[in-house]
Amino acid sequence: MSIKTRKYLMIFTLCAAATALYGTAAYRVEQTRLQPNYASSCNKDHCVGHMASFSSLR
């Protein structure tokens, strides 16, 4: 294997790893956002979420 081939293979591997990490993180954030927030208390005018999800931060 030549040095040029190894270089391109390494670049491809690093790009694939970064894409996989980003995709996994985006999937987990979306799953957290879509799950129902059972730990919220809505006894007052404003609902206060007790979970650290994006739905409770709105």
C-alpha distance matrix in Angstrom:
0.0 3.8 6.7 8.3 6.4 6.8 10.2 11.2 10.4 12.4 15.1 15.4 15.8 18.4 20.2 20.5 21.8 24.3 25.5 26.0 28.0 30.0 30.8 31.8 34.1 35.6 36.3 38.0 40.1 41.2 42.2 44.1 45.8 46.9 48.3 52.1 53.4 55.8 56.3 58.1 61.8 63.7 67.2 67.7 67.2 63.6 61.1 59.2 55.9 55.0 51.3 48.6 47.6 47.5 50.5 52.7 51.8 53.2
3.8 0.0 3.8 5.4 5.3 6.3 8.7 10.2 10.6 12.3 14.4 15.5 16.4 18.4 20.2 21.1 22.5 24.4 25.8 26.9 28.6 30.4 31.4 32.8 34.7 36.2 37.2 39.0 40.7 41.9 43.2 45.0 46.5 47.8 49.4 53.1 54.3 56.9 57.3 58.9 62.5 64.3 67.8 68.2 67.5 63.9 61.5 59.6 56.4 55.6 52.0 49.1 48.1 47.8 50.9 53.1 52.0 53.3
6.7 3.8 0.0 3.8 5.5 5.1 6.1 8.7 9.8 10.4 12.3 14.2 15.1 16.4 18.3 19.8 20.9 22.5 24.2 25.5 26.9 28.5 30.0 31.4 32.9 34.5 35.9 37.4 39.0 40.4 41.8 43.4 44.9 46.4 48.0 51.7 52.6 55.3 55.5 57.0 60.5 62.4 65.8 66.0 65.4 61.7 59.4 57.5 54.3 53.5 50.0 46.9 46.1 45.8 49.0 51.0 49.7 51.1
8.3 5.4 3.8 0.0 3.8 5.5 5.1 6.3 8.6 9.9 10.7 12.4 14.2 15.5 16.7 18.3 20.0 21.3 22.6 24.3 25.9 27.2 28.5 30.3 31.8 33.0 34.5 36.3 37.7 38.9 40.6 42.3 43.5 44.9 46.8 50.5 51.5 54.3 54.7 56.0 59.5 61.2 64.7 64.8 64.0 60.3 58.2 56.4 53.3 52.7 49.2 46.1 45.0 44.4 47.5 49.8 48.4 49.6
6.4 5.3 5.5 3.8 0.0 3.8 5.4 5.3 6.1 8.6 9.9 10.5 12.1 14.2 15.4 16.3 18.2 20.0 21.0 22.3 24.3 25.7 26.7 28.3 30.3 31.4 32.5 34.5 36.2 37.2 38.6 40.5 41.8 43.0 44.8 48.6 49.8 52.5 53.0 54.5 58.1 59.8 63.4 63.7 62.9 59.3 57.0 55.3 52.1 51.5 47.9 44.9 43.7 43.2 46.2 48.5 47.5 48.6
6.8 6.3 5.1 5.5 3.8 0.0 3.8 5.5 5.0 6.0 8.6 9.8 10.3 12.1 14.1 15.1 16.2 18.2 19.8 20.7 22.3 24.2 25.4 26.6 28.4 30.0 31.1 32.7 34.5 35.8 37.1 38.8 40.3 41.7 43.3 47.0 48.1 50.6 51.0 52.6 56.2 58.0 61.5 61.9 61.3 57.6 55.2 53.3 50.1 49.3 45.7 42.8 41.8 41.6 44.7 46.8 45.7 47.1
10.2 8.7 6.1 5.1 5.4 3.8 0.0 3.8 5.4 5.2 6.3 8.7 9.9 10.7 12.4 14.2 15.4 16.6 18.4 19.9 21.2 22.6 24.2 25.8 27.2 28.6 30.2 31.8 33.2 34.6 36.2 37.7 39.0 40.6 42.4 46.0 46.9 49.7 49.9 51.3 54.8 56.5 60.0 60.2 59.4 55.7 53.5 51.6 48.6 47.9 44.4 41.3 40.3 39.8 43.0 45.1 43.8 45.1
11.2 10.2 8.7 6.3 5.3 5.5 3.8 0.0 3.8 5.4 5.0 6.1 8.5 9.9 10.5 12.1 14.1 15.3 16.4 18.2 20.0 21.1 22.2 24.1 25.8 26.8 28.2 30.2 31.6 32.7 34.3 36.1 37.3 38.6 40.6 44.3 45.4 48.2 48.7 50.0 53.6 55.1 58.7 58.9 58.0 54.4 52.2 50.5 47.4 46.9 43.4 40.3 39.1 38.4 41.4 43.8 42.5 43.6
10.4 10.6 9.8 8.6 6.1 5.0 5.4 3.8 0.0 3.8 5.5 5.1 6.1 8.6 9.9 10.4 12.2 14.2 15.3 16.3 18.3 19.9 20.8 22.3 24.3 25.6 26.6 28.5 30.2 31.3 32.6 34.5 36.0 37.2 38.9 42.6 43.8 46.5 47.0 48.5 52.2 53.9 57.5 57.9 57.2 53.6 51.2 49.4 46.2 45.5 41.9 39.0 37.8 37.5 40.4 42.7 41.8 43.0
12.4 12.3 10.4 9.9 8.6 6.0 5.2 5.4 3.8 0.0 3.8 5.4 5.0 6.1 8.6 9.8 10.5 12.2 14.1 15.2 16.5 18.3 19.8 21.0 22.5 24.2 25.5 27.0 28.6 30.1 31.5 33.0 34.5 36.1 37.6 41.3 42.2 44.9 45.1 46.7 50.2 52.1 55.5 55.9 55.3 51.6 49.2 47.3 44.1 43.3 39.8 36.8 35.8 35.6 38.8 40.8 39.7 41.2
15.1 14.4 12.3 10.7 9.9 8.6 6.3 5.0 5.5 3.8 0.0 3.8 5.5 5.2 6.1 8.5 9.9 10.6 12.2 14.2 15.4 16.5 18.1 19.9 21.2 22.4 24.1 25.9 27.1 28.4 30.2 31.7 32.9 34.5 36.4 40.0 41.0 43.8 44.1 45.3 48.9 50.5 54.0 54.1 53.3 49.7 47.5 45.7 42.6 42.1 38.6 35.5 34.3 33.7 36.9 39.1 37.8 39.0
15.4 15.5 14.2 12.4 10.5 9.8 8.7 6.1 5.1 5.4 3.8 0.0 3.8 5.5 5.2 6.1 8.6 10.0 10.5 12.1 14.3 15.3 16.2 18.1 20.0 20.9 22.2 24.3 25.7 26.7 28.3 30.2 31.4 32.6 34.5 38.2 39.5 42.3 42.9 44.2 47.8 49.4 53.0 53.3 52.5 48.9 46.5 45.0 41.8 41.4 37.8 34.8 33.4 32.8 35.7 38.1 37.1 38.2
15.8 16.4 15.1 14.2 12.1 10.3 9.9 8.5 6.1 5.0 5.5 3.8 0.0 3.8 5.5 5.1 6.1 8.6 9.9 10.5 12.3 14.2 15.2 16.4 18.3 19.9 20.9 22.5 24.3 25.6 26.8 28.6 30.1 31.4 33.0 36.7 37.9 40.5 40.9 42.5 46.2 48.0 51.5 52.0 51.4 47.8 45.3 43.5 40.2 39.5 35.9 33.0 31.8 31.7 34.6 36.9 36.1 37.5
18.4 18.4 16.4 15.5 14.2 12.1 10.7 9.9 8.6 6.1 5.2 5.5 3.8 0.0 3.8 5.4 5.1 6.1 8.5 9.8 10.6 12.2 14.1 15.3 16.6 18.3 19.8 21.2 22.6 24.3 25.7 27.1 28.6 30.3 31.9 35.5 36.3 39.0 39.2 40.7 44.2 46.0 49.5 49.8 49.2 45.5 43.1 41.2 38.1 37.3 33.8 30.8 29.8 29.5 32.7 34.7 33.6 35.1
20.2 20.2 18.3 16.7 15.4 14.1 12.4 10.5 9.9 8.6 6.1 5.2 5.5 3.8 0.0 3.8 5.4 5.1 6.1 8.5 9.9 10.5 12.1 14.1 15.4 16.3 18.1 20.0 21.1 22.3 24.2 25.8 26.8 28.4 30.4 34.0 35.0 37.9 38.3 39.5 43.1 44.6 48.2 48.4 47.5 43.9 41.7 40.0 36.9 36.6 33.0 30.0 28.6 27.9 30.9 33.2 32.1 33.2
20.5 21.1 19.8 18.3 16.3 15.1 14.2 12.1 10.4 9.8 8.5 6.1 5.1 5.4 3.8 0.0 3.8 5.5 5.1 6.1 8.6 9.9 10.4 12.1 14.2 15.2 16.2 18.3 19.9 20.9 22.3 24.2 25.6 26.7 28.5 32.2 33.5 36.3 37.0 38.4 42.1 43.6 47.2 47.7 47.0 43.5 41.0 39.4 36.2 35.7 32.1 29.3 27.7 27.3 30.1 32.6 31.9 33.0
21.8 22.5 20.9 20.0 18.2 16.2 15.4 14.1 12.2 10.5 9.9 8.6 6.1 5.1 5.4 3.8 0.0 3.8 5.4 5.1 6.2 8.6 9.8 10.5 12.3 14.2 15.3 16.6 18.4 19.9 21.1 22.6 24.3 25.8 27.2 30.9 31.9 34.5 34.9 36.4 40.1 41.9 45.4 46.0 45.5 41.9 39.3 37.5 34.2 33.4 29.8 27.0 25.8 25.8 28.8 30.9 30.2 31.8
24.3 24.4 22.5 21.3 20.0 18.2 16.6 15.3 14.2 12.2 10.6 10.0 8.6 6.1 5.1 5.5 3.8 0.0 3.8 5.4 5.2 6.2 8.5 9.9 10.7 12.2 14.2 15.5 16.6 18.3 20.0 21.2 22.5 24.4 26.1 29.6 30.4 33.2 33.5 34.7 38.3 40.0 43.5 43.7 43.1 39.4 37.1 35.3 32.1 31.6 28.1 25.0 23.8 23.4 26.5 28.6 27.6 29.0
25.5 25.8 24.2 22.6 21.0 19.8 18.4 16.4 15.3 14.1 12.2 10.5 9.9 8.5 6.1 5.1 5.4 3.8 0.0 3.8 5.5 5.1 6.0 8.5 9.9 10.4 12.0 14.2 15.3 16.3 18.2 19.9 20.9 22.3 24.4 28.0 29.1 32.1 32.7 33.9 37.5 38.9 42.6 42.9 42.1 38.5 36.1 34.7 31.5 31.3 27.7 24.8 23.1 22.4 25.2 27.7 26.9 28.0
26.0 26.9 25.5 24.3 22.3 20.7 19.9 18.2 16.3 15.2 14.2 12.1 10.5 9.8 8.5 6.1 5.1 5.4 3.8 0.0 3.8 5.5 5.1 6.0 8.5 9.9 10.4 12.2 14.2 15.3 16.4 18.3 19.8 21.0 22.6 26.3 27.6 30.2 31.0 32.5 36.2 37.9 41.5 42.1 41.6 38.1 35.4 33.8 30.5 30.0 26.3 23.7 22.0 22.0 24.6 27.0 26.7 28.0
28.0 28.6 26.9 25.9 24.3 22.3 21.2 20.0 18.3 16.5 15.4 14.3 12.3 10.6 9.9 8.6 6.2 5.2 5.5 3.8 0.0 3.8 5.5 5.2 6.2 8.6 9.9 10.7 12.3 14.2 15.4 16.6 18.3 20.1 21.4 25.0 25.8 28.5 28.8 30.3 33.9 35.8 39.2 39.8 39.4 35.8 33.2 31.3 28.0 27.3 23.6 20.8 19.6 19.7 22.7 24.7 24.2 25.9
30.0 30.4 28.5 27.2 25.7 24.2 22.6 21.1 19.9 18.3 16.5 15.3 14.2 12.2 10.5 9.9 8.6 6.2 5.1 5.5 3.8 0.0 3.8 5.5 5.2 6.1 8.5 10.0 10.6 12.2 14.2 15.4 16.4 18.3 20.2 23.7 24.5 27.5 27.9 29.0 32.6 34.1 37.7 38.0 37.3 33.6 31.2 29.6 26.5 26.3 22.7 19.7 18.1 17.5 20.5 22.8 22.0 23.3
30.8 31.4 30.0 28.5 26.7 25.4 24.2 22.2 20.8 19.8 18.1 16.2 15.2 14.1 12.1 10.4 9.8 8.5 6.0 5.1 5.5 3.8 0.0 3.8 5.5 5.1 6.1 8.6 9.9 10.5 12.2 14.2 15.2 16.4 18.4 22.1 23.4 26.4 27.3 28.5 32.1 33.5 37.2 37.7 37.0 33.6 31.0 29.7 26.4 26.4 22.7 20.2 18.0 17.5 20.0 22.7 22.3 23.4
31.8 32.8 31.4 30.3 28.3 26.6 25.8 24.1 22.3 21.0 19.9 18.1 16.4 15.3 14.1 12.1 10.5 9.9 8.5 6.0 5.2 5.5 3.8 0.0 3.8 5.5 5.1 6.2 8.6 9.9 10.6 12.3 14.2 15.4 16.7 20.4 21.6 24.2 25.0 26.6 30.3 32.0 35.6 36.4 36.1 32.6 29.8 28.2 24.8 24.3 20.5 18.2 16.4 16.7 19.2 21.5 21.6 23.1
34.1 34.7 32.9 31.8 30.3 28.4 27.2 25.8 24.3 22.5 21.2 20.0 18.3 16.6 15.4 14.2 12.3 10.7 9.9 8.5 6.2 5.2 5.5 3.8 0.0 3.8 5.4 5.2 6.2 8.6 9.9 10.6 12.2 14.3 15.7 19.1 19.8 22.6 23.0 24.3 27.9 29.6 33.2 33.7 33.3 29.8 27.1 25.3 22.0 21.6 17.9 15.2 13.6 13.7 16.6 18.7 18.4 20.1
35.6 36.2 34.5 33.0 31.4 30.0 28.6 26.8 25.6 24.2 22.4 20.9 19.9 18.3 16.3 15.2 14.2 12.2 10.4 9.9 8.6 6.1 5.1 5.5 3.8 0.0 3.8 5.5 5.2 6.1 8.6 9.9 10.5 12.3 14.4 17.9 18.9 22.1 22.8 23.7 27.3 28.6 32.2 32.7 31.9 28.4 25.9 24.7 21.5 21.7 18.1 15.6 13.1 12.4 14.9 17.6 17.3 18.3
36.3 37.2 35.9 34.5 32.5 31.1 30.2 28.2 26.6 25.5 24.1 22.2 20.9 19.8 18.1 16.2 15.3 14.2 12.0 10.4 9.9 8.5 6.1 5.1 5.4 3.8 0.0 3.8 5.5 5.1 6.2 8.6 9.8 10.6 12.4 16.1 17.7 20.6 21.8 23.0 26.7 28.1 31.8 32.6 32.1 28.8 25.9 24.9 21.5 21.6 17.9 16.0 13.4 13.3 15.1 17.9 18.4 19.4
38.0 39.0 37.4 36.3 34.5 32.7 31.8 30.2 28.5 27.0 25.9 24.3 22.5 21.2 20.0 18.3 16.6 15.5 14.2 12.2 10.7 10.0 8.6 6.2 5.2 5.5 3.8 0.0 3.8 5.4 5.1 6.1 8.5 9.9 10.8 14.3 15.4 18.0 18.9 20.4 24.2 25.9 29.5 30.5 30.3 26.9 23.9 22.4 18.9 18.5 14.7 12.9 10.8 11.6 13.6 15.8 16.5 18.2
40.1 40.7 39.0 37.7 36.2 34.5 33.2 31.6 30.2 28.6 27.1 25.7 24.3 22.6 21.1 19.9 18.4 16.6 15.3 14.2 12.3 10.6 9.9 8.6 6.2 5.2 5.5 3.8 0.0 3.8 5.5 5.1 6.1 8.7 10.2 13.4 14.0 17.1 17.7 18.6 22.2 23.7 27.3 27.9 27.5 24.0 21.2 19.8 16.5 16.6 13.1 10.8 8.2 8.2 10.6 12.9 13.1 14.7
41.2 41.9 40.4 38.9 37.2 35.8 34.6 32.7 31.3 30.1 28.4 26.7 25.6 24.3 22.3 20.9 19.9 18.3 16.3 15.3 14.2 12.2 10.5 9.9 8.6 6.1 5.1 5.4 3.8 0.0 3.8 5.4 5.0 6.1 8.7 12.0 13.5 16.8 18.1 18.8 22.4 23.4 27.2 27.9 27.2 24.0 21.2 20.4 17.3 18.0 14.6 13.0 9.6 9.0 10.2 13.3 14.1 14.7
42.2 43.2 41.8 40.6 38.6 37.1 36.2 34.3 32.6 31.5 30.2 28.3 26.8 25.7 24.2 22.3 21.1 20.0 18.2 16.4 15.4 14.2 12.2 10.6 9.9 8.6 6.2 5.1 5.5 3.8 0.0 3.8 5.4 5.2 6.2 10.0 11.9 14.6 16.2 17.6 21.3 22.7 26.3 27.5 27.3 24.2 21.0 20.2 16.8 17.0 13.5 12.7 9.7 10.4 11.0 13.7 15.3 16.3
44.1 45.0 43.4 42.3 40.5 38.8 37.7 36.1 34.5 33.0 31.7 30.2 28.6 27.1 25.8 24.2 22.6 21.2 19.9 18.3 16.6 15.4 14.2 12.3 10.6 9.9 8.6 6.1 5.1 5.4 3.8 0.0 3.8 5.6 5.5 8.6 9.3 12.2 13.2 14.5 18.2 19.9 23.5 24.6 24.6 21.3 18.1 16.9 13.3 13.4 9.8 8.9 6.1 7.6 8.5 10.5 12.2 13.8
45.8 46.5 44.9 43.5 41.8 40.3 39.0 37.3 36.0 34.5 32.9 31.4 30.1 28.6 26.8 25.6 24.3 22.5 20.9 19.8 18.3 16.4 15.2 14.2 12.2 10.5 9.8 8.5 6.1 5.0 5.4 3.8 0.0 3.8 5.8 8.1 8.9 12.5 13.6 14.0 17.5 18.4 22.2 22.9 22.4 19.2 16.2 15.6 12.5 13.6 10.6 9.6 5.9 5.6 5.7 8.7 10.2 10.9
46.9 47.8 46.4 44.9 43.0 41.7 40.6 38.6 37.2 36.1 34.5 32.6 31.4 30.3 28.4 26.7 25.8 24.4 22.3 21.0 20.1 18.3 16.4 15.4 14.3 12.3 10.6 9.9 8.7 6.1 5.2 5.6 3.8 0.0 3.8 6.4 8.8 12.0 14.1 14.6 18.0 18.8 22.5 23.6 23.1 20.3 17.3 17.2 14.3 15.5 12.7 12.7 9.2 9.1 7.9 10.9 13.1 13.3
48.3 49.4 48.0 46.8 44.8 43.3 42.4 40.6 38.9 37.6 36.4 34.5 33.0 31.9 30.4 28.5 27.2 26.1 24.4 22.6 21.4 20.2 18.4 16.7 15.7 14.4 12.4 10.8 10.2 8.7 6.2 5.5 5.8 3.8 0.0 3.8 6.4 8.9 11.3 12.5 16.1 17.3 20.9 22.5 22.7 19.9 16.5 16.2 13.0 13.6 10.9 11.8 9.0 10.4 8.9 10.9 13.8 14.6
52.1 53.1 51.7 50.5 48.6 47.0 46.0 44.3 42.6 41.3 40.0 38.2 36.7 35.5 34.0 32.2 30.9 29.6 28.0 26.3 25.0 23.7 22.1 20.4 19.1 17.9 16.1 14.3 13.4 12.0 10.0 8.6 8.1 6.4 3.8 0.0 3.8 5.9 8.9 9.7 12.9 13.9 17.4 19.3 19.6 17.2 13.7 13.9 11.1 12.2 10.4 12.3 9.9 11.3 8.8 9.9 13.4 14.0
53.4 54.3 52.6 51.5 49.8 48.1 46.9 45.4 43.8 42.2 41.0 39.5 37.9 36.3 35.0 33.5 31.9 30.4 29.1 27.6 25.8 24.5 23.4 21.6 19.8 18.9 17.7 15.4 14.0 13.5 11.9 9.3 8.9 8.8 6.4 3.8 0.0 3.8 5.6 6.2 9.7 11.3 14.7 16.5 17.2 14.5 10.8 10.5 7.5 8.5 7.3 9.8 8.3 10.2 7.8 7.5 11.2 12.4
55.8 56.9 55.3 54.3 52.5 50.6 49.7 48.2 46.5 44.9 43.8 42.3 40.5 39.0 37.9 36.3 34.5 33.2 32.1 30.2 28.5 27.5 26.4 24.2 22.6 22.1 20.6 18.0 17.1 16.8 14.6 12.2 12.5 12.0 8.9 5.9 3.8 0.0 3.8 5.7 8.6 10.7 13.6 16.1 17.5 15.5 11.7 11.3 8.8 9.0 8.7 12.1 11.5 13.8 11.5 10.5 14.3 15.6
56.3 57.3 55.5 54.7 53.0 51.0 49.9 48.7 47.0 45.1 44.1 42.9 40.9 39.2 38.3 37.0 34.9 33.5 32.7 31.0 28.8 27.9 27.3 25.0 23.0 22.8 21.8 18.9 17.7 18.1 16.2 13.2 13.6 14.1 11.3 8.9 5.6 3.8 0.0 3.8 6.7 9.9 12.4 14.7 16.5 14.1 10.5 9.0 6.6 5.7 6.6 10.3 10.9 13.6 11.8 9.7 13.1 15.1
58.1 58.9 57.0 56.0 54.5 52.6 51.3 50.0 48.5 46.7 45.3 44.2 42.5 40.7 39.5 38.4 36.4 34.7 33.9 32.5 30.3 29.0 28.5 26.6 24.3 23.7 23.0 20.4 18.6 18.8 17.6 14.5 14.0 14.6 12.5 9.7 6.2 5.7 3.8 0.0 3.8 6.4 9.4 11.2 12.7 10.4 6.7 5.8 4.4 5.7 7.6 10.9 11.2 13.0 10.7 8.1 11.3 12.7
61.8 62.5 60.5 59.5 58.1 56.2 54.8 53.6 52.2 50.2 48.9 47.8 46.2 44.2 43.1 42.1 40.1 38.3 37.5 36.2 33.9 32.6 32.1 30.3 27.9 27.3 26.7 24.2 22.2 22.4 21.3 18.2 17.5 18.0 16.1 12.9 9.7 8.6 6.7 3.8 0.0 3.8 5.8 8.0 10.3 8.8 5.8 5.7 6.7 8.0 10.9 14.0 14.6 16.0 13.6 10.8 13.5 14.5
63.7 64.3 62.4 61.2 59.8 58.0 56.5 55.1 53.9 52.1 50.5 49.4 48.0 46.0 44.6 43.6 41.9 40.0 38.9 37.9 35.8 34.1 33.5 32.0 29.6 28.6 28.1 25.9 23.7 23.4 22.7 19.9 18.4 18.8 17.3 13.9 11.3 10.7 9.9 6.4 3.8 0.0 3.8 5.5 7.2 6.5 4.4 6.7 8.7 11.1 13.6 16.3 16.3 17.0 14.1 11.6 14.2 14.1
67.2 67.8 65.8 64.7 63.4 61.5 60.0 58.7 57.5 55.5 54.0 53.0 51.5 49.5 48.2 47.2 45.4 43.5 42.6 41.5 39.2 37.7 37.2 35.6 33.2 32.2 31.8 29.5 27.3 27.2 26.3 23.5 22.2 22.5 20.9 17.4 14.7 13.6 12.4 9.4 5.8 3.8 0.0 3.8 7.0 7.9 7.3 9.1 11.6 13.5 16.5 19.3 19.7 20.5 17.8 15.1 17.3 17.4
67.7 68.2 66.0 64.8 63.7 61.9 60.2 58.9 57.9 55.9 54.1 53.3 52.0 49.8 48.4 47.7 46.0 43.7 42.9 42.1 39.8 38.0 37.7 36.4 33.7 32.7 32.6 30.5 27.9 27.9 27.5 24.6 22.9 23.6 22.5 19.3 16.5 16.1 14.7 11.2 8.0 5.5 3.8 0.0 3.8 5.5 6.8 8.8 12.2 14.5 17.6 19.8 20.2 20.5 17.9 15.1 16.6 16.3
67.2 67.5 65.4 64.0 62.9 61.3 59.4 58.0 57.2 55.3 53.3 52.5 51.4 49.2 47.5 47.0 45.5 43.1 42.1 41.6 39.4 37.3 37.0 36.1 33.3 31.9 32.1 30.3 27.5 27.2 27.3 24.6 22.4 23.1 22.7 19.6 17.2 17.5 16.5 12.7 10.3 7.2 7.0 3.8 0.0 3.8 6.7 9.5 12.9 15.9 18.5 20.3 20.2 19.7 17.1 14.7 15.7 14.6
63.6 63.9 61.7 60.3 59.3 57.6 55.7 54.4 53.6 51.6 49.7 48.9 47.8 45.5 43.9 43.5 41.9 39.4 38.5 38.1 35.8 33.6 33.6 32.6 29.8 28.4 28.8 26.9 24.0 24.0 24.2 21.3 19.2 20.3 19.9 17.2 14.5 15.5 14.1 10.4 8.8 6.5 7.9 5.5 3.8 0.0 3.8 6.3 9.6 12.8 15.2 16.7 16.6 16.1 13.7 11.2 12.0 11.1
61.1 61.5 59.4 58.2 57.0 55.2 53.5 52.2 51.2 49.2 47.5 46.5 45.3 43.1 41.7 41.0 39.3 37.1 36.1 35.4 33.2 31.2 31.0 29.8 27.1 25.9 25.9 23.9 21.2 21.2 21.0 18.1 16.2 17.3 16.5 13.7 10.8 11.7 10.5 6.7 5.8 4.4 7.3 6.8 6.7 3.8 0.0 3.8 6.4 9.7 11.9 13.8 13.7 13.8 11.2 8.4 10.3 10.1
59.2 59.6 57.5 56.4 55.3 53.3 51.6 50.5 49.4 47.3 45.7 45.0 43.5 41.2 40.0 39.4 37.5 35.3 34.7 33.8 31.3 29.6 29.7 28.2 25.3 24.7 24.9 22.4 19.8 20.4 20.2 16.9 15.6 17.2 16.2 13.9 10.5 11.3 9.0 5.8 5.7 6.7 9.1 8.8 9.5 6.3 3.8 0.0 3.8 6.5 9.3 11.1 11.8 12.5 10.8 7.3 8.8 10.0
55.9 56.4 54.3 53.3 52.1 50.1 48.6 47.4 46.2 44.1 42.6 41.8 40.2 38.1 36.9 36.2 34.2 32.1 31.5 30.5 28.0 26.5 26.4 24.8 22.0 21.5 21.5 18.9 16.5 17.3 16.8 13.3 12.5 14.3 13.0 11.1 7.5 8.8 6.6 4.4 6.7 8.7 11.6 12.2 12.9 9.6 6.4 3.8 0.0 3.8 5.6 7.8 8.5 9.9 8.5 4.9 7.4 9.5
55.0 55.6 53.5 52.7 51.5 49.3 47.9 46.9 45.5 43.3 42.1 41.4 39.5 37.3 36.6 35.7 33.4 31.6 31.3 30.0 27.3 26.3 26.4 24.3 21.6 21.7 21.6 18.5 16.6 18.0 17.0 13.4 13.6 15.5 13.6 12.2 8.5 9.0 5.7 5.7 8.0 11.1 13.5 14.5 15.9 12.8 9.7 6.5 3.8 0.0 3.8 6.7 8.8 11.3 10.8 7.6 9.6 12.5
51.3 52.0 50.0 49.2 47.9 45.7 44.4 43.4 41.9 39.8 38.6 37.8 35.9 33.8 33.0 32.1 29.8 28.1 27.7 26.3 23.6 22.7 22.7 20.5 17.9 18.1 17.9 14.7 13.1 14.6 13.5 9.8 10.6 12.7 10.9 10.4 7.3 8.7 6.6 7.6 10.9 13.6 16.5 17.6 18.5 15.2 11.9 9.3 5.6 3.8 0.0 3.8 5.6 8.9 9.0 6.8 8.9 12.1
48.6 49.1 46.9 46.1 44.9 42.8 41.3 40.3 39.0 36.8 35.5 34.8 33.0 30.8 30.0 29.3 27.0 25.0 24.8 23.7 20.8 19.7 20.2 18.2 15.2 15.6 16.0 12.9 10.8 13.0 12.7 8.9 9.6 12.7 11.8 12.3 9.8 12.1 10.3 10.9 14.0 16.3 19.3 19.8 20.3 16.7 13.8 11.1 7.8 6.7 3.8 0.0 3.8 6.8 8.5 6.9 7.5 11.1
47.6 48.1 46.1 45.0 43.7 41.8 40.3 39.1 37.8 35.8 34.3 33.4 31.8 29.8 28.6 27.7 25.8 23.8 23.1 22.0 19.6 18.1 18.0 16.4 13.6 13.1 13.4 10.8 8.2 9.6 9.7 6.1 5.9 9.2 9.0 9.9 8.3 11.5 10.9 11.2 14.6 16.3 19.7 20.2 20.2 16.6 13.7 11.8 8.5 8.8 5.6 3.8 0.0 3.8 5.5 5.6 6.7 9.4
47.5 47.8 45.8 44.4 43.2 41.6 39.8 38.4 37.5 35.6 33.7 32.8 31.7 29.5 27.9 27.3 25.8 23.4 22.4 22.0 19.7 17.5 17.5 16.7 13.7 12.4 13.3 11.6 8.2 9.0 10.4 7.6 5.6 9.1 10.4 11.3 10.2 13.8 13.6 13.0 16.0 17.0 20.5 20.5 19.7 16.1 13.8 12.5 9.9 11.3 8.9 6.8 3.8 0.0 3.8 5.4 5.1 6.7
50.5 50.9 49.0 47.5 46.2 44.7 43.0 41.4 40.4 38.8 36.9 35.7 34.6 32.7 30.9 30.1 28.8 26.5 25.2 24.6 22.7 20.5 20.0 19.2 16.6 14.9 15.1 13.6 10.6 10.2 11.0 8.5 5.7 7.9 8.9 8.8 7.8 11.5 11.8 10.7 13.6 14.1 17.8 17.9 17.1 13.7 11.2 10.8 8.5 10.8 9.0 8.5 5.5 3.8 0.0 3.8 5.5 5.7
52.7 53.1 51.0 49.8 48.5 46.8 45.1 43.8 42.7 40.8 39.1 38.1 36.9 34.7 33.2 32.6 30.9 28.6 27.7 27.0 24.7 22.8 22.7 21.5 18.7 17.6 17.9 15.8 12.9 13.3 13.7 10.5 8.7 10.9 10.9 9.9 7.5 10.5 9.7 8.1 10.8 11.6 15.1 15.1 14.7 11.2 8.4 7.3 4.9 7.6 6.8 6.9 5.6 5.4 3.8 0.0 3.8 5.6
51.8 52.0 49.7 48.4 47.5 45.7 43.8 42.5 41.8 39.7 37.8 37.1 36.1 33.6 32.1 31.9 30.2 27.6 26.9 26.7 24.2 22.0 22.3 21.6 18.4 17.3 18.4 16.5 13.1 14.1 15.3 12.2 10.2 13.1 13.8 13.4 11.2 14.3 13.1 11.3 13.5 14.2 17.3 16.6 15.7 12.0 10.3 8.8 7.4 9.6 8.9 7.5 6.7 5.1 5.5 3.8 0.0 3.8
53.2 53.3 51.1 49.6 48.6 47.1 45.1 43.6 43.0 41.2 39.0 38.2 37.5 35.1 33.2 33.0 31.8 29.0 28.0 28.0 25.9 23.3 23.4 23.1 20.1 18.3 19.4 18.2 14.7 14.7 16.3 13.8 10.9 13.3 14.6 14.0 12.4 15.6 15.1 12.7 14.5 14.1 17.4 16.3 14.6 11.1 10.1 10.0 9.5 12.5 12.1 11.1 9.4 6.7 5.7 5.6 3.8 0.0
